[in-house]
C-alpha cells in the first residue's frame, strides 16, 4: 500500500514512523511545504522541547472527552525511548534529557530514515480526489495513495509552516469547521500599558466572560507596550479565542501573597507613598497613579487590576490555533466519516490545550492513534 502524509510537523513525522513500524511493507511518503520538516517543533519550550506532560488534566482541552479518548494509552516515555530520546520532568512538564529540541528533531528524522520513509520538501498540496485510489495533487506533480493523512497545521506561526492552506482544501471538500483564532499568544488591551512596558509581575489572573468568572491561574505576567503577555496570558488568550464573540475582562491580583485585610492594616499605619513603595515596583506605582484618580481606587486595583480584552496579537505571534475541523467529522481512529481512508490529525482538528506539553501531546497521540 502507498501512504501519503501531508505535513512534516510533529504529528506528520510521528504518524509516518508509527505507521511504518506497524506496516513495514507499505510505502510511506511525507510531503512538507517548507525547506525542512519539524521547523515548528524547534520552537517548543523555548528550544528545550516541552514534549509532554506527566499529569494531563483533560478538562483543560476543548472537546475534552474526545481528546481523552485519543490520548488515553499514549505513553510519551515509551515512544520517545523507542527513538533514543530519554525524558525527564520538571514538575509535570516533560523534556528530553538533552533539553534540546534539535535532538528530538534529529532523533525523529533518523528514525524515519532508518525505516525507509520518504520525505519530500518544498512541495505544497494543491488538492486531492477520491477515485479507485486517492489522487494527491501538489505543485510538483500527482501521486496515488491508498491512505491519505492530513497533518498540516492551522494558521499559527505561518513562518514555521502553518499557513492554513490545508484547512482551506478540506473546507472545499465540505468538512465542517470552527473558524480558527490565535491561541497561546499575547493580547491587546483597551487600557494603555505603555508606562509599564517590559515590567514582569507574579500575579493571579482571573478571566471574566460576559461578567462571569471562567478561569483563574497564577503565573508571571509581562506588560507590553500595548497589552499583556506571559504564559498565563497565553493560556488566557486561548480561552478567549474559544468564544471570541463574547466580552472578556482580565483581572490581575498583583499581590497574591497578601490578603486585603493585611494590606489595609499596613496602609493605615503608613503614608500611602510608603505603602506603595513597600509592595510595588515604582513603575507600576506610577502607572496606577496615572490610571486612577484616587488612593482608594489604586488600593482596590492591587487585588483587582482590570483590563478589557481588545484583540489578540494575531497568528504570527500565536503558538497554536483554536478551532479547526470539527471532531464530529472523524471517527474514533481519526478517519474521516466523509471520505474512506482519509485521516485528519494534530492541530487541524478542533482540539487545543494550554502551555505545558498539552498541544504536542495531542499531536503525537493523535498521530499514533490513527496509525495502529
N, C-alpha and C positions, 0 to 999 in steps of 0.2 A: 504494500500500500504506500501511497505518497501522502505525506502530511505536510501542510504548509502553515506556518505560524506568522501572522502579521504583527510585527513589533518585536524588537530586540531589547526590550527593557527587562525589568526584574521578573515579571510574570511570564514573558515570552521565552526567555532563556531557560528558566526553571521548567516550564512546560515542555520544552524541547528535550531537556535532559531526562525528565521523568518518563516522558512518552517513549523515548528510545530505550531506556532501561527495561521498560515493560514490553516493548515490541521491537526487539533488536533487529528483526529482518526488514522492518519498514524504513523507508527513506524519509528523513525529516529535514525540511528546509525552513530557515528563519529569514524573513525579509525585513530589513531595517532601513528606514529612510535617511538616517544620519550616516556620517562617515565611519562611525564605530558604534557598537552596541553598548548598553548599560551605562550610558553617559549620566542619566539621572541618578542612578544608584550611587555614583561617586559623591554626590552632594548630601547623601543621607548622614544624619548625625554629625553634621559639620565635618564631613570627611572621615569620621570614625565608623560609620555604617551601623546605625541602630537597627539591627536586622530582626529584632523580635522583642517580645515581652513575656516574662515568665508567669505573669498573673493577669491575663486578659480579662477585662471587665466588659462583657459583651454588650451591656446596656449603653456603652459609650459609642457604639456603632449606630448609624441609622440602619433601619431594617435589621435589628439585632438578632432576631430569630433565624433569619436566612444566613446571616454572617456566621452565627454559631454552628449551623448545620454543615457549613462548608469547612470551617476551621477545626471543629472537633476532630480529634485524632491526628491532627498535624503536629509533628514534633520537630521543632526547629533544630534542636541539638542533633537529632538523628540525621536529618537531611544534610546539615552543613558539615557534620563529621564525615559524611559519605563523600564529600568533595574536598576533604582535607582542610576544612576550616573548623578550628575548635573555638568554643564560645565561652564567655564569662558574663556575669551580670553585675551591674551597679544598681542596687535596689532591685526593681523589677525589669530594668532595661538590659537587653541582651546585646552584646557586641562581640565581634571577633577578638580573640586574644591579642591579635596584632594591632587592634584599634585602627585598622586601615581599610577603607572602602576599596582601595586599589587591590588589596589582597583578595577580597571577596570577588571582585570582578575577574581577576586573573584565574582564580580557582574555578569559577563558573565556566569561563571560556575554555580553560584547559580540559575540564570535564566534557564539555560539548565537543571539543576537537577529538578527544580520545574515543568518544562514542561514534564518531563519524558524521556528526551533524553539520550540515552546510549552512553557512550564514552569508547572505548577500547584503551588502551595504550600499548606501546611496541609491536606493531603489524604492519607489513610492507606489503604494497601491492606488489604482485608478478606479477599479470596480471589480465585481465578481458576478458570476451567474451559475445557476444550478441546472445541469442537464443530466446526462448519464453519469458524468463526473462533475466536479466543481471546477469551473474555469476561473482562474485568477488572472486579472489584467493589471499590469504595472506600467510605469512609464518606460520600461525597457523590454517588455515582451509579455508573453502569455504562458501560463502553466496550467496543468491539470492536476487536481488533487482529489483524494478520496475523503479527506477530512481537512477542514479549514478552521484555524483558531485565530480569533481576534484578540490580540493582547496589547494593542496600541493604547497610549494614554489618552486622556481627555484634552484639556486645554491649559493646564497649569505648567509653568516653566517651559514655554514653547521653544526656547533656545536649546532645551535639553531633549527636544523631540516630540513633545506633546502639543500638537497644533490643532487638534480637533478634526482633522481630515478623515480619520477612520470613522468617527462618530457620524459625520455627515453622510458617509457612504451607507452606514447602517440605517440611518433615518430614511434614505432614499429606498431602502428595502423594507420600509414600513414598520420598523421597530419603534416601539413607544419609548419615550424617554422623559426624564425630568431635566429641564434646561440647566446646564452646568453653571455653577457660580464658583468664584475663587474661595478656597478654604485654606486654613493654616497660613494666614498672611497678616501683615499689619492692617490697620484700619484708619480711615479718616474720621475725625470727629467734627461736629459743627462748632464746638468750642475751640478757640485758638489755644495752641500749646507751644508756640514758638519760644516763649520765655523759658521753658524747661526742656528745650530740645537737648537730647543726649543724657539726661538725668535718669538714673535707674533707681527703682524703689521696690522693696519687698511689700507686697500688698495682697489682700484678699479681694478677688474680683468677682462681683455679682453681676449677672446678666438678667435684665428685665425685658420681657417680651410682652408688648401691649400691657404694660404695668404689672405683669405677673413675674415673680422670680422663677427662672427656669434652670439656673446653673450657678454654682459657686465654686471657686477654685483659688488656691493660693499659689503665688509664684512671683517671679520678677517681672515688673513692668518697665518698659523702656519708653520714655516720652520722645516723640519725634516732632519735627517742625510742624507737621500738620496732623498729628494724631498719636496713636499708641501702637506699641509693638511688644515683643517678648513672647515666649512660648505660651504663657497663659492667655495672652491676647490672641495668638494664633488659634488656639482651641476655641476661644470665644467667637472668633470670626467664622469658623466652620459652623458653629451652631446658628449664628445669624443667617448664614447662607442657606441653611435648610429651610428657612421661612423668611426669605429676604423681603417679601412684600409687607411684613409686619413692622411695627415700630419697636426699636430696640434702644435701651439705655444701659450703659455700663457704669457701675458704681465701684469705686476703689476705697477700700479701708486702708488708709495709709499707715495706720498704727495698730496692726492686728495683735500685737503683743500686750496692748494696754486697753483695759476696758474704759468705758466712758466715765464711770464714777471716779476712777483713779485720775484720769485726765482732768476732770472737773475740779477735783481737790487740789491738784497741782496748779491748775490755772488760778484758783482763788488765793493761793499763797504766794504768787509771783506776779510781777508785771507781765503783761501779755507778750511783750517783745522777748522777755526772758523765757517765757513758756515756749514760744515758737522756736527759739534758739536751742532749747533743750531737746526738742523732739524732731526737728525738721532740717533738711538741707536748706541753707539760706536761699537758694534759688527757688525752691518750692515755696518757701515763705513769701518771697517777693511775688511769685505767680499768684498765690492765693490772695494777697493784699490787692493785687491788680484786678483780680476777677471779682472779688466780693467786697461789699461796701460796709461791712460791719464786723466787729470781732466775733459776735455770736455766729454769724454766717461762716466765718473762717473756721471757728471751732467745730461747728457741725460738719464741715466738709472733711475734717480729718478722718472721720469714720465713714463718711458717705460722700465722696467726691464724685459727682456725676458728670458723665459725658454722653451726649446724644450721638448715636451712630449716624454717619453721613454716607459713606461708601467704602468699599474695600480698596486696596491698593492695586487690584487687578490681577489677571492671570500671570503676568510677568513676575510678580512677587509672591505668588502662592505656591505651596508645596504639593497640594492635592486639590482636585476638583470635587465639588459637592454636587451630586446629581449624576446623570448618565442614563444608560439603558435600564429600564425597569427590571427588577429581579423577577417579576412575573413573566418575563419574556423567555426565561430559560428554565430548564428542569433542575432536578436535584444534583445532576452531574454537570451543570452549566452548559448543556447543549441547548441550542435554540429550539423553541417549541414551534417556530415557523418553518425552519429550514433544517432538514436532517443532516447530521454530520457537520454542522456549523456550531462552533463554540464561542462564547464570549466570556472573557476572564479579566481579572485585575481591575484597574481603575475605570475601565469602560462601563462597568456596572454601577448602579446607584448604591454603592457602599463606600462609606468613608469613616475614619475614626480620628481620634486626637493624636497629637505628638506622642512619641514613646514606643515606636515599633508597631503600632496598630496597622498602618497602611501597608507596610512591607509584609507584615504577617498575612494580611488579606491577599496581597499579590502572590506570595509564594504558595499559600494554602489553596487558593483557587486554581492555581496552575497545576498543583499536584492532584487535587480532587478531580479535575477534568481529564486527566491523562492516565488514569488507572487502567 
